[in-house]
Amino acid sequence: MDYSKRLRDHEDYHTKTTTLVEFSRGTEHGGYKEAYPHLSREILEKAAIFYIDVSFQESLRKNRKRFNPAKPDSILEHGLPDAKLKRLYEQCDWEEFKGTDPEFITVKGIRVPYVVLDNEPDVTTARDEKLGAVLENLFGKLWRLRVRQNRQ
């Protein structure tokens, strides 16, 4: 709903703005295959998926490392108890959801381009030039997929 309102209220919304929609791993509530169909066709037609692939064990390690008990509500220093993290996020349906096409995922009949950042070993924590190079490469690939799709 917010996306539709932004398009309505800003004629040139996509000229200077990118909308990010974040999904978390986990299958307790149906996983990616249940979450993505909730997106409107309007979003899916412009969407591209940037998936960060990391094992549950690495997620658990990072969750423990970043947690700051003095800032439990911080977006950057929050953490979950191990049992809750395990219940909510241990299982992941990404492989099933993405299917066999190495470049596009079909949601509601719409082909959405995607790329995967393999984050083992961890390249995101340092936020350095290695991460910059990986991001530039993957977002470049997403752009090329979108351009190619628009030409078809």
Contacts in CASP RR format, 6 or more apart in sequence:
PFRMAT RR
TARGET T0000
AUTHOR 0000-0000-0000
METHOD contacts of the structure
MODEL  1
MDYSKRLRDHEDYHTKTTTLVEFSRGTEHGGYKEAYPHLSREILEKAAIF
YIDVSFQESLRKNRKRFNPAKPDSILEHGLPDAKLKRLYEQCDWEEFKGT
DPEFITVKGIRVPYVVLDNEPDVTTARDEKLGAVLENLFGKLWRLRVRQN
RQ
3 19 0 8 1.000
3 40 0 8 1.000
3 42 0 8 1.000
3 43 0 8 1.000
4 40 0 8 1.000
4 42 0 8 1.000
6 13 0 8 1.000
6 17 0 8 1.000
6 19 0 8 1.000
7 13 0 8 1.000
7 42 0 8 1.000
10 17 0 8 1.000
14 46 0 8 1.000
19 43 0 8 1.000
21 39 0 8 1.000
21 43 0 8 1.000
21 47 0 8 1.000
23 32 0 8 1.000
23 35 0 8 1.000
23 36 0 8 1.000
24 88 0 8 1.000
24 89 0 8 1.000
25 31 0 8 1.000
25 56 0 8 1.000
25 59 0 8 1.000
25 89 0 8 1.000
25 91 0 8 1.000
25 92 0 8 1.000
25 94 0 8 1.000
26 88 0 8 1.000
26 89 0 8 1.000
26 90 0 8 1.000
26 91 0 8 1.000
26 92 0 8 1.000
26 93 0 8 1.000
27 91 0 8 1.000
27 92 0 8 1.000
27 93 0 8 1.000
28 87 0 8 1.000
28 88 0 8 1.000
28 91 0 8 1.000
29 35 0 8 1.000
30 93 0 8 1.000
31 92 0 8 1.000
31 93 0 8 1.000
31 97 0 8 1.000
32 93 0 8 1.000
32 94 0 8 1.000
32 97 0 8 1.000
33 93 0 8 1.000
33 96 0 8 1.000
33 97 0 8 1.000
36 44 0 8 1.000
36 97 0 8 1.000
36 105 0 8 1.000
36 107 0 8 1.000
37 107 0 8 1.000
37 108 0 8 1.000
39 47 0 8 1.000
39 107 0 8 1.000
41 108 0 8 1.000
41 110 0 8 1.000
44 107 0 8 1.000
44 108 0 8 1.000
44 110 0 8 1.000
44 112 0 8 1.000
45 110 0 8 1.000
47 110 0 8 1.000
47 112 0 8 1.000
48 112 0 8 1.000
48 113 0 8 1.000
48 114 0 8 1.000
48 115 0 8 1.000
48 142 0 8 1.000
48 145 0 8 1.000
48 146 0 8 1.000
49 105 0 8 1.000
49 112 0 8 1.000
49 113 0 8 1.000
49 114 0 8 1.000
49 115 0 8 1.000
50 114 0 8 1.000
50 115 0 8 1.000
50 117 0 8 1.000
50 138 0 8 1.000
50 139 0 8 1.000
50 142 0 8 1.000
51 94 0 8 1.000
51 98 0 8 1.000
51 114 0 8 1.000
51 115 0 8 1.000
51 116 0 8 1.000
51 117 0 8 1.000
52 116 0 8 1.000
52 117 0 8 1.000
52 119 0 8 1.000
52 124 0 8 1.000
53 94 0 8 1.000
53 116 0 8 1.000
53 117 0 8 1.000
53 118 0 8 1.000
53 119 0 8 1.000
53 120 0 8 1.000
54 62 0 8 1.000
54 119 0 8 1.000
54 120 0 8 1.000
54 122 0 8 1.000
55 120 0 8 1.000
56 86 0 8 1.000
56 89 0 8 1.000
56 90 0 8 1.000
56 92 0 8 1.000
58 119 0 8 1.000
58 120 0 8 1.000
58 122 0 8 1.000
59 85 0 8 1.000
59 89 0 8 1.000
60 82 0 8 1.000
60 85 0 8 1.000
60 86 0 8 1.000
62 122 0 8 1.000
62 125 0 8 1.000
63 79 0 8 1.000
63 80 0 8 1.000
63 82 0 8 1.000
63 85 0 8 1.000
64 82 0 8 1.000
66 76 0 8 1.000
66 77 0 8 1.000
66 78 0 8 1.000
66 79 0 8 1.000
67 77 0 8 1.000
67 78 0 8 1.000
67 79 0 8 1.000
68 74 0 8 1.000
68 77 0 8 1.000
71 77 0 8 1.000
71 78 0 8 1.000
72 78 0 8 1.000
72 79 0 8 1.000
79 85 0 8 1.000
80 88 0 8 1.000
97 105 0 8 1.000
98 105 0 8 1.000
98 114 0 8 1.000
99 105 0 8 1.000
103 113 0 8 1.000
103 114 0 8 1.000
103 145 0 8 1.000
104 111 0 8 1.000
104 112 0 8 1.000
104 113 0 8 1.000
104 114 0 8 1.000
104 145 0 8 1.000
104 149 0 8 1.000
105 111 0 8 1.000
105 112 0 8 1.000
105 114 0 8 1.000
106 112 0 8 1.000
111 149 0 8 1.000
113 142 0 8 1.000
113 145 0 8 1.000
113 146 0 8 1.000
113 149 0 8 1.000
114 142 0 8 1.000
115 138 0 8 1.000
115 139 0 8 1.000
115 141 0 8 1.000
115 142 0 8 1.000
115 145 0 8 1.000
116 138 0 8 1.000
117 123 0 8 1.000
117 124 0 8 1.000
117 134 0 8 1.000
117 135 0 8 1.000
117 138 0 8 1.000
123 130 0 8 1.000
123 131 0 8 1.000
123 134 0 8 1.000
124 131 0 8 1.000
END
